[in-house]
Amino acid sequence: MELARRALAALDLTCLDEAAPPARIEALCRSAGLPRCGAAAAVCVYPEYLRSARAWLDHAGWRTVQVATVANFPAGRDDGTAAAGEVRRAVSAGADEVDVVFPWRALRDGDAGRGEAFVAACREACGPSARLKIILETGALQDPALIRSASLAALRGGADFLKTSTGRTAVHATPEAAEVMLRCIADHGGACGFKASGGLRHLVDVAPYFALADTLLGPDWASPTRFRLGASSLFDAIRAELGGSAASPPADGY
């Protein structure tokens, strides 16, 4: 039960289906927590739904739940100016957090310098209040050396979170990639957060990520301000374990 409570508090409920009607996103927001058990950390939607999501969350009583969105998603292009523009518009529309895809193809193709400047531009665009979560797309990078290089570039650029993946590639989050990322975070003082995303559907799937964080950064580090799970489909498993009663959110496989 303790794992389920930790997972619920760390959960980023997500709907990034371009065909999703507003009613589906409203249902996601209204089911963003379990009475007597707590709420998810965030709801992640496309920018055009940010203001509505905030209103739906507040109306449902989930005022502590952050509203998040994505930028440079899912392609991970290497145009930092364009990505920063997307981030700036998202923050203006009310985003508390922006998940931005790192220019992983450029890194894979040998351009090791572009990523840091890209992240720094997005960090500046976030301003003083919004969190910047950088998606490394570790399933596409695969090589631990490349994952480490991407992690270090994102950390130097000022990322608030390192995130494994978009959920749109064949390989999603893996404990192996997470360990590389968490070691980089630990080596840089532990101020940056971590988010595992993609392919996490059961509590047994997320246990290794909590265990890695607890081992590498200490048992008190993995709070919702520093540890997240991008896994809407995990909500049903959490609800079954905690015995809560809320409408099941629409999972999109993220």
C-alpha positions in Angstrom: 0.0 0.0 0.0 2.9 2.4 0.7 4.1 1.9 -2.9 0.7 2.8 -4.2 0.6 6.0 -2.1 4.0 7.0 -3.3 3.0 6.3 -6.9 -0.2 8.3 -6.7 1.6 11.3 -5.3 4.2 11.1 -8.1 1.8 10.5 -10.9 1.5 12.8 -14.0 -1.9 11.9 -15.5 -1.6 12.5 -19.2 -3.8 12.9 -22.3 -1.8 13.7 -25.4 -4.2 12.2 -27.9 -4.8 14.9 -30.6 -8.3 13.4 -31.3 -9.4 13.5 -27.6 -12.6 15.6 -27.1 -12.7 18.1 -24.3 -15.0 15.8 -22.3 -12.2 13.2 -22.1 -9.8 15.7 -20.7 -12.4 17.0 -18.3 -12.9 13.5 -17.1 -9.1 13.1 -16.6 -9.0 16.3 -14.5 -12.0 15.3 -12.4 -10.5 11.9 -11.6 -7.0 13.3 -10.7 -7.1 11.9 -7.2 -8.7 9.5 -4.8 -10.8 10.8 -1.8 -9.0 10.1 1.5 -5.9 8.9 -0.4 -4.6 12.0 -2.1 -4.1 13.4 -5.6 -1.8 13.0 -8.6 1.1 15.5 -9.0 0.1 16.9 -12.3 -2.2 16.6 -15.3 -0.4 16.9 -18.7 -2.4 18.1 -21.7 -1.8 19.9 -25.0 -1.4 23.7 -24.6 -4.8 24.6 -25.9 -6.4 22.8 -22.9 -4.3 24.3 -20.1 -6.7 26.9 -18.9 -9.7 24.5 -19.1 -7.7 21.9 -17.2 -6.9 24.3 -14.4 -10.6 25.2 -14.1 -11.7 21.6 -14.1 -9.1 20.6 -11.5 -10.1 23.5 -9.2 -13.8 22.7 -9.6 -13.2 19.1 -8.7 -11.2 20.1 -5.6 -7.8 19.1 -6.9 -6.2 22.5 -6.5 -2.8 21.1 -5.6 -2.5 19.3 -8.9 -0.2 21.1 -11.4 -1.1 21.6 -15.0 1.6 20.5 -17.4 2.1 20.5 -21.2 4.6 19.5 -23.8 6.8 21.3 -26.3 9.0 20.1 -29.2 6.9 17.0 -28.9 7.3 14.3 -29.9 9.8 14.8 -32.7 12.7 16.3 -30.6 13.8 18.8 -33.3 17.1 20.7 -32.7 15.7 24.2 -33.1 16.1 25.8 -29.7 14.6 29.1 -30.7 11.4 27.4 -31.9 11.2 25.2 -28.8 11.7 28.2 -26.5 8.9 30.0 -28.2 6.6 27.0 -27.6 7.6 27.0 -24.0 7.0 30.7 -23.6 3.5 30.4 -25.1 2.7 27.5 -22.8 3.7 29.3 -19.7 1.7 32.3 -20.8 -1.3 30.0 -21.2 -0.9 28.8 -17.6 1.5 25.9 -17.6 3.1 25.1 -14.3 5.4 22.6 -16.0 6.6 22.0 -19.5 7.9 18.7 -20.7 10.3 19.5 -23.6 11.9 16.8 -25.9 15.7 17.1 -26.0 17.3 17.2 -29.5 18.4 13.7 -29.1 19.0 13.0 -32.9 21.6 15.8 -33.0 23.4 14.2 -30.0 23.2 10.7 -31.6 24.6 12.1 -34.8 27.6 13.6 -33.0 26.6 17.1 -32.1 27.3 17.1 -28.4 27.1 20.9 -27.9 23.6 21.7 -29.2 21.7 20.2 -26.3 23.0 22.4 -23.5 22.2 25.6 -25.4 18.8 24.2 -26.4 17.9 23.4 -22.7 19.2 26.8 -21.5 16.9 28.6 -24.0 13.9 26.6 -22.8 14.9 27.2 -19.2 14.9 31.0 -19.8 11.6 30.8 -21.5 10.1 29.1 -18.5 10.7 32.1 -16.3 11.0 31.9 -12.6 8.0 29.8 -11.8 7.4 27.1 -14.3 9.3 23.8 -14.1 11.3 22.5 -17.1 11.2 18.8 -17.6 13.6 17.6 -20.4 12.6 14.4 -22.2 15.8 12.6 -23.2 14.1 9.8 -25.3 16.4 7.3 -23.8 14.9 4.4 -25.7 16.1 5.9 -28.9 19.5 6.9 -27.6 20.0 3.4 -25.9 23.7 3.7 -25.4 24.4 4.5 -21.7 27.2 6.9 -22.8 24.8 8.9 -24.9 22.2 8.9 -22.1 24.8 10.2 -19.8 25.9 12.9 -22.2 22.3 14.0 -22.7 21.7 14.0 -19.0 24.8 16.2 -18.3 23.8 18.6 -21.1 20.3 19.0 -19.7 21.7 19.5 -16.2 24.2 22.1 -17.4 21.4 23.9 -19.3 19.3 24.2 -16.2 16.7 21.4 -16.4 14.4 21.0 -13.4 13.7 17.4 -14.3 15.2 14.7 -16.4 12.6 12.5 -18.0 13.1 9.2 -19.8 10.9 9.2 -22.8 7.9 10.5 -24.8 6.1 7.1 -24.8 6.1 7.3 -28.6 9.1 5.0 -29.3 9.4 1.3 -29.3 11.5 1.4 -26.0 10.1 3.4 -23.2 11.5 3.9 -19.6 14.0 1.3 -18.4 15.7 0.9 -15.0 19.0 0.8 -16.8 18.5 4.2 -18.4 17.0 5.5 -15.1 20.1 4.5 -13.2 22.4 6.5 -15.6 20.2 9.5 -15.2 19.8 9.3 -11.4 23.6 8.9 -11.0 24.1 12.1 -13.0 21.5 13.8 -10.8 23.2 12.6 -7.7 26.6 13.7 -8.9 25.1 17.2 -9.4 23.8 17.6 -5.9 20.3 16.0 -6.3 18.5 19.3 -7.0 17.2 18.1 -10.4 14.2 15.8 -10.4 13.6 12.6 -12.3 10.6 11.3 -14.3 10.1 7.8 -15.6 7.6 7.7 -18.5 6.2 5.1 -20.9 5.2 1.5 -20.5 4.4 1.7 -16.7 1.1 0.0 -16.1 1.4 -1.9 -12.9 2.9 -1.1 -9.5 5.5 -3.8 -10.0 6.7 -1.7 -13.0 7.4 1.4 -10.9 9.0 -0.3 -7.8 12.5 -0.4 -9.4 12.5 3.3 -10.1 11.6 4.2 -6.5 14.3 1.7 -5.3 16.9 3.3 -7.5 16.1 6.8 -6.3 16.1 5.7 -2.7 19.4 4.0 -3.1 21.2 6.7 -5.1 19.7 9.8 -3.5 18.3 8.8 -0.2 15.0 7.6 1.1 13.5 11.1 1.5 14.5 12.4 -2.0 11.8 10.9 -4.1 9.0 13.4 -3.2 6.6 14.7 -5.8 8.7 17.8 -6.2 11.6 15.7 -7.5 10.2 12.3 -8.6 7.4 11.7 -11.2 5.8 8.9 -13.1 4.3 9.6 -16.5 1.8 6.7 -16.5 -1.9 7.3 -16.7 -2.7 3.7 -17.1 -1.1 3.1 -13.7 -4.0 4.8 -12.0 -6.3 1.8 -12.1 -3.7 -0.3 -10.3 -3.2 2.4 -7.7 -6.9 2.7 -7.1 -7.3 -1.1 -6.8 -4.6 -1.1 -4.1 -5.8 1.8 -2.2 -9.5 1.0 -2.4 -10.4 4.5 -3.6 -13.4 5.4 -5.7 -13.0 7.7 -8.6 -13.8 7.5 -12.3 -11.0 5.8 -14.2 -9.0 8.4 -16.2 -8.7 7.8 -19.9 -5.3 6.1 -20.4 -3.4 7.0 -23.6 -0.5 4.7 -23.2 1.9 7.5 -22.3 
